[in-house]
Amino acid sequence: MIMTQKTPAEVVQQQLEAYNAHDLEAFMATYSPTIQIRRFPDGDLLYDGTAAVRERYEHYFRTARPQAHITGRMVRGAFVIDYEQVYDPQRGHREVIALYEVRDGLIQRVWFLSG
């Protein structure tokens, strides 16, 4: 049997669906153990490794119950750029641009630009 790896867009879509379902295990399954999440454009490191991501999103999913809607997506090789409308009761509505780098079927790095 030939197994095919998910495309970068499919991995990011899986991550988005888990985010909206507040399914922490499915969400974490999309990330590399060495995931780094940074702020764009200054590059400030927000989360380094899955333990930090898990800690942040476990609380966020439980308390804020966020929802994200993709208004546009671009894919260039290993990179997926999503234009998102995000809502949670704590922070309200906001626009976010997320740049994902996907390699070997997992999200390796993310950069967020929030408005």
C-alpha positions in Angstrom: 0.0 0.0 0.0 1.3 3.4 -0.9 0.8 6.1 1.7 0.7 9.6 0.6 1.6 12.5 2.9 -0.8 15.3 3.3 -0.1 18.5 1.4 0.8 21.6 3.4 -2.6 23.1 2.8 -4.3 19.9 4.1 -2.2 19.9 7.3 -3.1 23.6 7.9 -6.8 22.9 7.2 -6.6 20.0 9.7 -5.1 22.3 12.3 -7.9 24.9 11.6 -10.6 22.4 12.0 -9.2 21.1 15.3 -8.8 24.7 16.5 -12.5 25.5 15.8 -13.5 22.2 17.4 -11.3 23.0 20.5 -9.9 19.5 20.0 -6.5 19.9 21.7 -5.2 16.4 20.7 -6.0 16.8 17.0 -4.6 20.3 17.1 -1.3 19.2 18.6 -1.1 16.3 16.1 -0.5 18.9 13.4 2.7 20.3 15.0 6.3 19.2 14.9 7.8 18.6 18.4 10.2 21.5 17.6 7.4 23.9 16.6 8.3 27.6 17.0 5.5 30.2 16.9 6.7 33.8 16.4 5.3 37.3 16.0 5.8 38.9 12.6 7.6 41.0 11.6 9.9 41.4 14.7 10.3 37.6 15.1 9.6 37.6 18.8 9.3 34.0 19.9 5.9 33.3 21.4 6.0 29.5 21.9 8.9 27.1 21.6 8.1 23.4 21.4 4.9 21.4 21.8 4.8 21.7 25.6 4.5 25.5 25.4 1.9 25.3 22.6 -0.1 22.7 24.5 -0.1 24.8 27.7 -1.2 27.9 25.9 -4.0 26.4 23.8 -5.3 24.0 26.5 -6.3 27.0 28.6 -7.4 29.1 25.6 -9.7 26.4 24.2 -11.2 25.8 27.6 -11.8 29.4 28.5 -12.2 31.4 25.3 -13.7 28.9 22.9 -12.2 30.7 19.9 -13.4 30.4 16.3 -11.4 31.3 13.1 -12.7 31.8 9.6 -10.4 31.8 6.7 -11.0 34.6 4.2 -8.1 33.8 2.0 -5.4 31.3 1.6 -2.2 31.2 -0.5 0.1 28.2 -0.9 3.7 28.3 -2.1 5.5 25.0 -1.7 5.9 24.3 2.0 4.3 27.6 3.0 0.7 28.4 3.6 -0.5 31.9 4.3 -4.0 32.3 5.8 -6.0 35.4 6.2 -8.2 34.8 9.2 -11.1 36.4 11.0 -10.7 35.2 14.6 -13.3 35.7 17.4 -13.3 34.9 21.1 -15.3 36.6 23.8 -12.2 37.8 25.7 -10.6 39.7 22.8 -13.5 40.1 20.4 -13.0 40.1 16.6 -9.6 40.5 15.1 -7.9 40.0 11.8 -4.8 37.7 11.7 -2.4 36.7 9.0 -0.8 33.4 9.8 2.2 32.0 7.8 2.7 28.3 8.3 5.8 26.3 7.3 4.9 22.7 6.8 7.6 20.0 6.3 7.3 16.2 6.6 3.6 16.5 7.2 3.8 18.7 10.3 3.8 22.4 11.0 7.3 23.4 11.8 7.1 27.2 12.2 4.3 29.8 12.4 4.5 33.5 12.2 1.5 35.7 13.2 0.7 39.2 12.1 -2.3 40.6 14.1 -4.2 43.8 13.4 
